[in-house]
Each structure stands twice: as structure tokens, then as C-alpha cells.
Amino acid sequence: MAQDRPQSGDIVRWKAARRQDLPQGDIWVEKLEEQDRRILNALQADSRLSNQDLAQRAGMSASACWRRVRALEDAGIIRRYCAIVDPPAVGMTFHAIVHVTLSRHDERHVETFISEVRRRPEVLDCHATTGEADYHLRVVCTDLAAYNEFLERFLFRLPGIANVRTNLVLKEIKQETAIAL
């Protein structure tokens, strides 16, 4: 249906209006205009920019910039705005990558694991993966004792856990939040 395809300049508005009709993961990023890319790059570098400064960096008027940012938000391209906190500066000095294998992929166990992991503030990231482990978690807490408590009082008590392997992070080499556009 050619008429359903977005026209140049309409991609963000089209996506926002048709989001429920798109296949999972189909976000038409290749169709973003250069101004949208400039907006996204600027906001990824500093989400506290005023609309006026953002508009100037994107080479557009403030009102047009505001409308494009709203469309990017409505389309789900901009998920949220946040501050990135330095963990050691706030006493979070223990950092680990935790590999979790489930004993079986019973739907109930998987759903329980996912919902419980989402509730834990120590778990910054959780990814379902291929390979030896089913899930990879990035966990940050105050120290080894806090991590041990996380394991014993939480992770080991979840149903269906077969294996947990921990890799301690010795040094951060690269951590980036911006997506190259």
C-alpha cells in the first residue's frame, strides 16, 4: 500500500499516528530527516538544553523544533530524559555482570523472573540472550556484602533458577548511552 508509506518530512508524524500498526521494532530510523538526527544527537549529549538552544543546533525555529521533539516523543523514539549518575560517587562501588540460566523455560518461571528482576533497583540492565546463559544482568550495589544479600535473598529464591555465574567488573573501559545516528 504505497499510500501508507510516509512522505519525506512526515516520518515522525506518520510513525506516531500509525505506531500500533507497525511491526515490533520497525521504527523507520533510516527515514529520519537530518534535522531530526541533529535534535536526537544534541539531546543525547545534553538533555537539559533549552528548546531555543536545541532549535539553534538543529538549524530550525524554536516552534518547529518543539513540534519535532514532541513528535519524536510521541513516536517513542525519545523514550525518556535522565541524569547519568556516577555510581562510585554515590557509594555504589560493586559492579558485576551476572549470567543466569533457567532450569527450564516454563512460561510461569520466565514471567516471574522477568517481573521480579524489573523490580530490583540493583539490576540496571537485563537482556535475554542466546548462548550458555539465558539472561545477562548488569548489577550495581554498594559492596560485596550487598551483592551477596541480593543473591541469597532474591536471585537464588526465584523459581526455575538453574545456574548463576558472576563476573566482577574490574574497570570500566567504555560506557555510552548515546546511539550513533
C-alpha positions in Angstrom: 0.0 0.0 0.0 2.1 2.9 -1.3 -0.2 5.5 0.2 0.5 4.1 3.6 4.3 4.9 3.3 5.4 8.1 4.8 6.5 11.0 2.6 9.7 12.9 3.2 9.4 15.1 6.2 6.4 13.1 7.5 8.1 10.1 9.1 7.9 11.1 12.7 4.3 12.2 12.5 3.4 9.1 10.4 5.1 6.8 12.9 3.3 8.5 15.9 -0.1 8.2 14.2 0.5 4.6 13.0 2.6 3.2 15.8 0.1 0.5 16.7 0.1 -0.7 13.1 3.8 -1.2 12.7 5.6 -4.5 13.3 7.5 -4.8 16.6 10.9 -3.0 16.2 10.0 -1.2 12.9 10.9 2.4 13.7 11.9 3.7 10.2 15.1 5.3 11.6 16.6 5.4 8.1 13.8 7.8 7.1 14.5 10.4 9.8 15.4 13.8 8.4 18.8 15.4 9.1 17.1 17.9 11.5 15.6 15.0 13.5 19.1 13.4 13.7 20.6 16.8 14.9 17.9 17.0 17.5 18.4 13.5 18.7 22.2 13.8 18.8 22.0 17.1 20.7 19.6 15.7 23.2 21.7 12.6 23.7 24.7 14.8 24.5 22.7 17.1 26.8 19.0 16.6 27.5 18.8 19.8 29.5 19.2 22.0 26.5 16.6 24.7 26.3 14.3 24.5 23.3 15.9 27.7 21.9 19.4 26.2 22.1 18.2 22.9 20.7 16.5 24.7 17.8 19.7 26.7 17.1 21.8 23.5 17.0 19.2 21.8 14.7 19.0 24.8 12.4 15.3 25.5 12.8 12.9 27.8 14.5 12.0 27.2 18.2 8.4 26.3 17.4 9.3 23.9 14.7 11.9 22.3 17.0 9.3 21.9 19.8 6.9 20.2 17.4 9.5 17.8 16.1 10.7 16.9 19.7 7.0 16.2 20.6 6.6 14.1 17.6 9.8 12.1 18.4 8.5 11.6 21.9 5.0 10.6 20.7 6.6 8.1 18.3 8.6 6.5 21.1 11.9 7.4 19.5 12.7 9.5 22.6 11.7 7.3 25.5 12.7 9.5 28.4 15.1 12.1 29.8 17.5 11.4 32.6 20.7 12.3 34.5 23.5 9.8 34.4 24.9 9.3 37.9 28.5 8.2 38.6 28.0 5.0 40.8 31.2 5.3 42.9 30.4 9.0 43.7 27.2 7.8 45.4 28.7 4.8 47.2 27.9 2.1 44.6 31.3 0.5 44.2 30.3 -3.1 43.4 29.6 -3.7 39.7 29.0 -7.2 38.2 27.7 -8.9 35.1 25.5 -11.8 36.2 24.8 -14.7 33.9 21.5 -16.5 34.7 20.4 -19.8 33.3 16.9 -21.1 34.0 16.3 -24.8 34.7 13.5 -24.9 32.1 11.7 -22.3 30.1 8.4 -22.8 31.8 6.3 -19.8 31.0 5.5 -19.2 34.7 9.1 -19.2 35.7 10.1 -16.9 32.8 7.3 -14.4 33.6 8.2 -14.5 37.3 11.9 -14.0 36.6 11.3 -11.0 34.3 8.8 -9.3 36.6 10.9 -9.7 39.7 14.1 -8.6 38.0 12.4 -5.4 36.7 11.5 -4.5 40.3 15.1 -4.7 41.7 17.0 -1.4 41.8 20.3 -3.1 41.8 19.6 -4.5 38.3 20.4 -1.7 35.8 20.1 -3.9 32.7 18.7 -7.3 31.9 19.0 -8.9 28.5 17.6 -12.2 27.2 20.4 -13.7 25.1 21.5 -16.7 23.1 24.4 -18.8 24.3 25.1 -20.6 27.6 23.1 -18.2 29.8 19.5 -17.2 29.2 19.8 -13.8 30.8 22.6 -11.3 31.4 22.2 -8.7 34.2 24.2 -5.7 35.0 24.1 -5.2 38.7 25.4 -2.3 40.8 25.3 -2.1 44.6 27.3 -0.7 47.5 29.7 -3.6 48.1 30.2 -7.4 48.1 28.0 -7.9 51.2 25.1 -6.1 49.5 25.6 -8.2 46.4 25.7 -11.4 48.4 22.4 -10.3 50.1 21.0 -9.7 46.6 21.9 -13.2 45.6 20.8 -15.0 48.7 17.6 -13.1 49.5 16.5 -12.5 46.0 18.0 -14.3 43.0 18.6 -17.7 44.5 15.0 -17.7 45.7 13.4 -17.2 42.3 11.7 -20.4 40.9 13.4 -22.0 38.0 17.0 -20.7 38.5 19.5 -23.4 37.5 22.7 -21.5 37.4 24.1 -18.1 38.3 27.6 -17.0 37.3 29.1 -13.7 38.3 31.8 -11.7 36.5 33.1 -8.8 38.5 33.7 -5.6 36.6 37.3 -4.6 37.4 37.5 -1.5 35.3 35.0 0.4 33.1 36.6 0.8 29.6 33.6 2.3 27.8 30.0 3.0 28.8 28.0 5.0 26.4 24.3 5.9 26.3 24.1 7.8 23.0 23.2 5.9 19.9 25.2 6.9 16.8 22.8 8.4 14.3 
